[in-house]
Amino acid sequence: MTVLMRICALALAAICTQGCVSTGQSAGGAGNETDRWRMQAQNTTIVRDDWGIAHIHGRSDRDAVFGMIYAQAEDDFNRIETNYITALGRLSEAEGETALYQDLRMQLFITPEALQSQFRESPPWLQGLMVAWADGLNFYLHTHPAVKPRVIQHFEPWMALSFSEGSIGADIERAPLGLLEAFYGRGKGSRATADSSDPLREPRGSNGFAIAPANTQNHHALLLINPHTSFYFRSELQATSDEGLNVYGAVTWGQFFVYQGFNERVGWMHTSSGLDAVDFFLETIIKKGERLYYKYGRQLRPVATARISVRYRASDGEMRSTVFTVYRTHHGPIIGERNGQWLAIGLMQRPVQQLRQSFELTKAHDYASFMKVMELRANSSNNTIFADADGDIAYLHPQFIPRRDDRFDYTQPVDGSDPATDWQGLHALQEAPHLLNPSNGWIMNTNDWPYSAAGAQSPKRESYPRYMDTAGENPRGIHAALVLQDKQDFTLATLRQAAYDTYLPAFARLIPTLVAAYDDAAAVTPLKARLASEIEVLREWDYRWSVDSVATSLACLWGDALWQEVEKSAKEAKLSPYDYIAERTSGEQKLAALAAVSDRLTQDFGMWRIAWGEINRFQRLTDDISPAFSDAEASIPVGFPSGRWGSLASFGARRYEGTKKYYGTSGNTFVAVVEFGDKVSARAISMGGESGDPASAHFDDQGVRYADGDLREVYFYPSQLEGHTEREYHPH
């Protein structure tokens, strides 16, 4: 492309940025829009490696974004669109009334008008990226007419602001749908949206380790990236540009930044935080005439009202709308009622800053530049583990932390009529728990509190307000400290071994209580003779998982059974289920649960001596977001169990209708180990395969390696791609 053509392309993009906020079309009409797309496609090259992973290069960052989203659409357009119709509060247009209150919840916070205004106020460079994002999706739909979107026929640049942070659970999801429907439903809609309680839901979260050069064989910093999410939640790709972008890692479907990954000098891993950054306020409502007011100190303030129209697909296929009158105080929207008081929710709403921070982090080159981006303070839900080529390692708490009066317990709704409960600005970064280069030479987080992130060098709990953490410790954190401490010769290979270490610390605590219950039972106890063989297997167990382990089968199913039994009581007692099982369940309960597990295994498999790998399976039959499984179809044995029991490698599996085996749907997804030196070196694995197309060779080609923890080489440099390239092309 000539310089003149390049200038024309940039000019056309600028025209669209300034004049096409609501329509996404260029000022010259659809024909000029298509010309612009094709010109940008020529500026973008996609290389697919032998795992189907896209390596995108653009002349500019905008070209790279255009190619990033186009490549994602090739791999799984359905997951992209589903993320955006969910984020925009339009899911019921596809799925009907059952999603009505989920959409209402989103629209309490997100409206097209607000996002369009924020788009216009965004920095020009960010507007350009959002335009390129929309162009890439629209060009994909233009060139793939057989792909039929469920809702979004044309993507607008401002839509990128609706889904601007890549974590697994948005803050908005903290508003309970059951409360919302009970308050606003007034007999409308479907009770199907009421919140369900699943005590065995796999804990969402992640593991991040950073190792200082002093603790590594090559004297380079190392980083473990190990998100635990629902399966197929992210894509894996690399994006580069002539403007300095060169980033590799996991991209949440539909976004144009690497959420967890690395560039040539810097790497970062986000883990779900126990920080309390979402608060509920009890509002005292008073009606005067036709007006509603809420108490605030000695004042009566008017309740703000608005009308929200939610479109949904009716059972006859026709589109209809339900109009809700919604309410808001200065604390936030009203999302329910409790004991006669209305409940408002306060949370972060900074989509422009979120999108800026998410993208700008990918271009940081050292700790100082990384921290400069963090000053945007647009992350409310994730801790960050950091490592770089200078040898720095760091732990960072979320940056959006409302300052509050620590006299109040913000884990419960607080009195909104008391001005002292209000947020009082944001904490400065240095006021939150943080670490930089602790002398022990390692940092970790496993969604537990920051107060064990570096052993004895960790931040001190008493130095911070209570609301800085609500998570406490967890068994994965205990396990992580065991594999990291007192080791000074880490390599990529041994870091990978640490990430898949087979020890289960929760069972190291719980199984001895079961064995003791058996030993203490009277000889005439009916279960004494019946469980003798099962107890002997568990007594001799080393608390390590494997596909061949019968003890792992007994322990995991026994633990699950007791967890379900005590979860509610543990919550009422303000104890963890681990503590409750160990300390509050009787010996008879423990033995009865084991007997029930033994009976179930015998019923399902013909005997109770069943290896864990025969039960715990990986299977991918379709790309449905709500998957189905079949014992009659091929599947792969997986050794690592739920992270609930302290396994660092996590596989959240259960039985499904018609199955006897357990099939995984969450846990380990993207795993990478990264070394920073003169050059970056990495190995990685993704869940299943890169493509969502069951006919693709890359639909499940990583399945066996995933189950075995057999990480493959990351092709970060062009020289590494030589001999490993399937095809090279422009978007077309």
N, C-alpha and C positions, 0 to 999 in steps of 0.2 A: 504494500500500500504506500502511495506517495505521501509526502508531508502534507500536500494540499488536501488529499482525501482524508488524512487523519484529522486535520483541522475541521473539515466539514462534519466528520462524525462527532467530534466533540461539541461542535456548535449545535447539531441536531439534538444531542443528549441534553445540552443546556436548555434548549427551547422546551423540551418535554418536562425537564425538572421544574421550570418556572410556570409553565402554562397548563399542565396536565394533571393537577393534583387529584381531581375527582374522577377523571375518566381514564387516565393512563394513556391516552392517545396523543399523538403529536399534533401540533397546531395545524399541520398541513393535511391531516386526515389519515385514514387507515393505510393508504398506499405508502405514504412517507414513513409511517411507523414500521411497516414491513421492511422497507429499504434500510431503515436504521438498524433493525434487528440483524439483517443479513450482513451489514457492514461490520457490526460488532462481532458477529460470529466469525468473520474472517480474521479478527484480531485475537481470537481465542483458539487455543489448541488443547485437545483432550487426549491424553495417552492412557490407555487401559493396560494395566500390568497383568501378569498371568494369574492373579487372583480376582481380576475384574475391578480392582480399585482404580479410581480416577485420579490422575495427576494433571491438574489444570494449569495452563499458563496463559496469562493475558498480558497485552502490552501495558495496560494500566490496571490499577486495583479494580476499577469498574469492569473492565473486561474479564478479570479473574472471577469477580462475583457473578457476572453473567454466565460464565462457564461452570462455576460451582453449582449453581442452582439448576442449570440445564442438565448437568451430569446426575444430580440427585433425582431429578424428574425422570430421567431414563431408568434409574434403578428402582424407584418406588414413588410414583406420582401420588398414589392413593394416600400414603402416609403423610406426604407434604400437605395435600389438600385437607386431610382430616385434622392435622394440627392447626391449620388456619381457620377452618370453619368452627372448630372448638374455641380457639382464642378470640374469634370475633363474635362469639355468641350466636352462631348460626347452625349449630349441630342439629336442631330439631327440624330444620329445612330438609335434612337428609334422613333423619332417623325417627321423626315424628314426635308425638307429645311426650314420650318418655324422657326426652332431653329438654323439656320446656324450662324447668327450673334451673338446670345447668346453664342454659342460655341466659336466663334472667340474671343469674349470679354474675356471669361475665359482663352483661350489659349494664349492671350497676356501676361498673368501673370503666368500661371501654365503650366508646361510641365512635362511629365513623367521623362525626363532626369534630370531636376532640382530637382524634388522631390526625385528621387532615390539617387542623390548626397547628399541631405539634410538628407535623412534617414541614409545613411552610416556615416554621421558626427554627428548624434544624440547621446546622452548619451546611454550607453548600456542598462540601465534599461528601457528607453523609447523605444528603439528598441524592447526589449522583449515584451512590452505591444502592440506595433504595430503588431508584429508577432502573438501574442495571438488573437488580434482583427481579423486579416485575417484568422487565423485558425478557429475561432468560426464561421465565415460566411461560409467558405469553408466546414466545417464539417456539418453545417446545410444543405447546398446544396447537399452534399454527401448523407445525410440520408433522404432527402426529394426530390427524383428525380422527383416528379410531379411538383415541383416548377421550372418554366422556366424563368430564368433571361432574361430581354429584351436586355441587352448589355453585362454586366460583368459576364462572365462565371466562372472566378476564381479571387478572390480578392488577391491583393498583399499587403504586409505590408506597403510599401511607400504610398499607396493610402490614408491612414489615414491622411496624411499631407495635402491633398487637401481640407479637410473640418475640420479645426482644432479649430474652435471657434463657439459656438452654438447659436449665435444671429439670429434673424429673417431675417435681410438683410445684406449681406456682403458689404464691402466697394466697391468691384468691380462693384456692381450693380449701383453705382453712375455714371458710364459711360453710357450716353444715347445711346440706341440701334439705334435710328433713325439717330443720328449723325454718328455713327459707320458705318451703312450700306450706308449712303449717301457718306461717304468718301471712303470706301473700296469696295463698291458694284459694281460700274462700270457696272451696268446692270445685275449683277448676283443675284441669290437668290430671295427671296420673300419679298415684302413690308409688309408682315404680321408682321414682327418684329418691324416695326416702333412704337415708344412709343405712348401709348394712354393716354389721360388725363381723369381721372375719379375724378371730384371734390368731389364726395361723398365717395371716398375710405376711409375706416375706418382707423383713425390714428393708426399706429402701435406703440406699446410701452408697458408700464407696470406701475404698482404701487408698491412701496416698502415703508414700514413703519418700523421703529425701535423704541421701547419704552424702556426707561431706567428703572432700578429697582425702582427708586424713584416714578415713575408714575404708578406702577403696584400694584395690591392687594397683590400678593405673594412676592413682592420684587425680582422678577426675570426679566431679559430682555426678551422682546417679539419681534417677527419679523413677518411681513406680507409679503408673497411671492405671487405676483399676476401678472404674465406675460400676456400681451395682444398680441396674435399672430393670424395667420391664424389657423383655427381649425385643430386638429390632427397633429400639428407640432412636438409634443414631446410625449415621453413615460413617464410613471411614474414607478420607480423601486427603490429597495434598493440593494446595493452591499457591501459585507463585505469580509474580508480576515483575515488570521492568521498573516498578516503583518501590521495590524492596520487600514486597510480601513474599514470604517463603515459609509456609506453616503446614504442619501435618497433624492429623489426629481425628478425633470423633466430633462429628457435626450433627446436632439434633436436626432431624428431617425438616427441611424447609428454611433453615437459617443459613446466613452467609458468613459465619465465622466459626472457627474451630473452638469448640467449648472446652475440651480437655485434650491437650496435646503439647506440641513443642515447635519451635523454629530452630534455626541453626545455633542459637546461643541461649535460649531461655525455654524452660518447660514449666507447666503448671497442671495441677490436678485439683479439682473441686470436690469436696465431700460435703454432704448435707450436714448442716450445723444445728446444734441445740440452742443457738441464740433465740431468745424471745423477741421477735421483731414484729409480731402481729398481735394486737391487743383488742379486747372486747370491753365495751363501756356500757353500763346499765344506765339507761336514760329514764328519768321520771317525766312522764308526759301529762300535760294539763290541757284540757280543751276549754277554750273561751269562745263562745259563739260557734262559728264555723271554722275557727283557726286552731291549730295545734301548736303548743309550745313545749319546750323542755327546760327543766330547771338547770341553771348553771350558776353556782354560788347564790347570790341574792337576786340574780336576773332570771327573767323568763325570756328565752330566745325562741323565735319562730322556727318551727320545723320546716325545712325545705321540702317541697314536693315536686315530683315530675311524673311524666307518663312515659312508659316504655312499651312499645309494641313489639312482641316477639312472634315472628312468623314460624309456622310449623306445617309439616306435611300431614294432612289428615289421613285416616285409614282408607278413604276412597281415592287417595293420590292427589287430591286438590290441595292448594296452598291456602291456609287460613292464618288468622292472626288473633292473638290474645293480648289485650291491653292491660297493663298493670299500673296502678298508681303507687309510686315508690317514695320513700322518705329518707331524709338525710339530716344529720346534725354536723357540727364542725368536726366531730370525731370520725365521721365516715357514714356510709349508707347503713340503714337499718336492715338487719338480716334475720331478725327473729324476736321472740318475746320470752321472758323468763320471770316467772312469779309476778306477773302484772307490770313488769318494766320492759321497755323496748331495749333491744340489743344492737348497738352500733359496732362496726368493726373498723379498726384503723390499721392501715398497712401502706407499704411503699408504693407510690405510683409515679415512676420516673422513666417512662419508656425511652425517651431520647437519650438520657444519660446511660441507661442500661445498654442500649444498642451501641452507643459510642464506646463504652467501657469494654463490652464483649469483643468488638472488632479491634480496638486499639491495643488491647493486651497482646494480640497475635503479632504485633509489630514491635513490641518491646525488645530491647537488646541487652538489658542488664537489670539488676535489682532496682536501681534508682529510677530508670524509665518505667519499669513495671509499677512501682509505687506511685509515680506521678499520675499514671492512668487510674490507679485505685482511688485517688483523691476525688474522682467523680462521685464516689460513695453511692453506687447504684447496685450493690449486691447485698441482699438482705438475708439470704438463705444458705450460703455456702462458705465453708472454710476453704482455704487455699494452701496447698503444699507447693513450694517453689524450689527450683534448682536452676543454676546457670553455668555458663562456660567459665566464668570468673571464679567458680568454686563456692559461690554463696548458696546457702540453703535457708529456707524461711518457712514459718507458719504465719498465716494471716487469718484473722477472724473476719466475718462479713463486715463490710464497710458502712452499710446503712444501719445504724444503731441509734434508735431514739433514746435520748437522755430522759430518765424518769426518776421519780422519788422512790428510793429503794425500800421505803417503809411498806409499800403496797406489794401484794402478791399478784403479779401480772400474769401468772399462769391461770388465774381465775378472772372472771369479769370484775372490773373495778367500778366504783361509783362515779358515773360521768357527771354528776351534779357537783362533785368536789373538784374545783380547779386544780388542786394539788395533784390529781391523777393524770393531768394532761402531759403530753409529750413536751419537752423543753429543748427543742432543737436536736441536733445530732452530735454524737460523740466524735471527737477528732480521732484519726487513725491510731495515734499513739496511746489513746486511752483504752483501747481494746486489748485483749490478750494477744500477744504476738511474740515471735522468736526470730532471731537472725543469728545464724552460725553458733548454736550452742556448743559448749566444749565437749559434750559427749559424742558429737559427730553424726547424729541422726535425728530426724523429725518424722513423726507419723500422725495421722488422724484416721479414725475408722468410724466417723459420725459420733464419736464419744466427746467428752469435754476436752477443752484445751489443756487441762491441768495435769495431763500425763503425756503430752505430746513429745516430750524429750526427757523422759525419766526424771531424775532429780533436777534437771535444768529447766523443767517446765514452768510456765507462769504459775503464780501462787493464787489459789482460789480466793483467799481472804483479801486480795488486793483489788477485787473487782465486784461490781454489783451482782446480785443474785441473777438478774435477768440476762447476764452474759452467757449463761448456760442453763438449760433445762434437761439435758440429755444424761449427764452423769457418765459413769464408765460403762463399757460393755465387754463381753468376752472376746470380741475381735481385737479390742484395744489391748487387753491383757496379753493376748497371743502375739500381737505385733511387737510389743515391748520384748517379749521372750526371744523372738527371732532377730531382733535388731541390736540388742545390747551386747556389749563385750565382743563385738566382731569387727575386725579392722582390715579384712582383705576381700571386701565385696567386689564382685564383677557383675556384668550383665547376667551371666548364667546363675550365679548364686543369689542375686536379687530375685530372679525369677523363681528359684527354689524356695526362697523365703515367702514369696507371694502365694505359693501352693503348698506350704508346709501343712502336714496332715494332722497335726495335733488339734484336739477338741477340748479346750479348757473348761467349757461348761459341764461336759460329762465327767471330766476329771474331778469335779466337785460333786456332781449329782449321783453318779453311779455308785460310789462308795456308800451313800445313804441308802440306796436300794439293797445293796449287798448286806449292809448292816441290818436292815429291816428283815431280810431273810434269815440271817444268822440269829437274830433275837426272837424270831417267831417260835412258838412252842412246837415240839415235835409232832403234836397231834393236829396242828393247823393243816387244813386240807391242801393249801397251796405249797406246803413244805416239800412234799414228795413230787408234786406235779411240776414244780419249777426248778428242780435240782439241776437239770442239764442246762437250762437257759442261764441260771445264775452262774454256773461254772464257766460258761463262755464269757460272760461279762466280768467275772472276777479275774480272769486271766488277760483281759483286754488291756492294751497299752494306750487306749484313748486316741487312736489314730485311724483315720478313715482310709478305706481302699475299696476298689470294686469287688475284691474277693472276701471282704470282711463280713461275717455273719453278725458279729457284735455290733457293727455300725448299723445294720438293719434293725436289730432289737433296740438299740439305744435311741435311734432317731424316731422310730415309731412310738416307743414308750414315752419319750420326751414330748412328742406332739400330743399324745393322748392326755398326759397330765397338764400340759400347757392349756389345752382347750378346757379342761375341767376347772382349772384354778384361775384363769385369766381375770375373770370378773372379781373374784374375791381378792386377788392380789391388788387389783386397782383400788378397791375399797379400803384395803389395809395400807395403801401407799407403799407397797413393796414391789420389787421386780418379780416377775414370775419365777426367775431363778431362785431368789431368796425364798419365795413362798413354797416352791416345790421342795427345797432342801430343808426348810425349817418348820413349815406349817402342815404339810401333808403327813398323814399317819403312815405307819409301816404297812397297814392293811391296804390303804389307798395305793401305795407304791406297788405292792405285790399284785393287787387286783388289776392295775393297769398293764403290768407285764403279762399277766395271764391272758388278758383280752387281746394283746398284740400277738402273742403266740398262737391263740386260736384263730385270729384273722389271717395270719400268714399260712397256717395249715389249710384253712378254708380256701384261700385264694391260690396257693401254689402247691398244695399237697403235702407240705411239711414246713416246719418253722425254720429249719436251717437253710435259709436263703441268703446268698451273697448280696451285698448292697447293690452291686452293679446290675443284678437281675431286676431290681425294683426301680432304681433311680435312673431315668433315661432321658436322653435328648432326642427329640423328633421334630421335624419340620415338614409338614405335608402341604400346607397352603400358606399364603401370605395374609390370611385373614387377621385383622387386628385382635379379634377374639378367636383364638385358635381352637381347633378340634384335634383329638388324639385317638389313636387306635392301637390296641395291643396286637392286632393282626398285621400291622404294617411294620416295616423295618425301623429300628431305633438304635441308639448308641448308648452303651453304659457310661455313666458318669460317677466318678468316685467322690467328688466333693459334695457335701450336703448343704443344708441351709446355713447361712451365716449366723443364724440365731444361736447356734451351739458353739460359736467361736471359730468356725472355719474361715480363714481369710479369703480363700476362693469360695464363692457363694453360689449355690444353685437352689433356687426356690421352686420346689416341685411338690405335686400332690396328685391324688387320684382324680379322674374325671368320670363323667357318666359313661358307663360301659367299659371302664378300664380297671385293671387290678394293679398295674404298674403305675409309678409316679412319673409325671412328665413336667419338665421345667418350663417356666414362663418368665422367670426373673432371676436376678443375681449377676454374676460375671457377664459382662457384655464385651466391651473393648478392654483389652489388657495390653499394656506396653511397658517395656523397660528401656530406659534411655540413658545414654552416656554422653556427657558434654566434654569435649576436648578441643583440639584443633579442628576436628570435624565432629559432627554429631553422629552417633551410631545407635540403632534401635532395633528391637524385635517386638512383634505385636501379634495379636490374634483378635478377630471379631467374631461375634456370635453367628454361627451358621454359615452365612455367606453374604456377599455384598449386594446381590440382586434380590429383588422381591418377586421375580418371575420364576415360577416353578419349572419352566422349560429351560431356564438358563443353567449353564454349567456352574455358575457361581451362586446358585440358590442355597446350596448347603455344602459346598466344597471345603469349608473350614470346620465342619462339624466334628470330625474325628480329632483333628488337632485341638479344637476347642476343649473337647472332653478330656484330652490327655494333657492339656496345658502346654502344648508343643508350639511355642511361639515361632513365627516365621520372620525372616529378614524383612525389614522395612526398606523399601527402595526410595531413599530420600534424595539421592543425587542422580543426575542423568546417567552417570557411568554405571550406577547400580541397576538401572532399567535396561541396560544393554543385554539382550538375550532373554529378557523377561517382559517383553512388550507384545501384547496381543494385537493391538491396533492403535493407530494415531489418526485423528480426524478433527475437523472443525464441527461445531454444532450445525446440524443440517435438518 
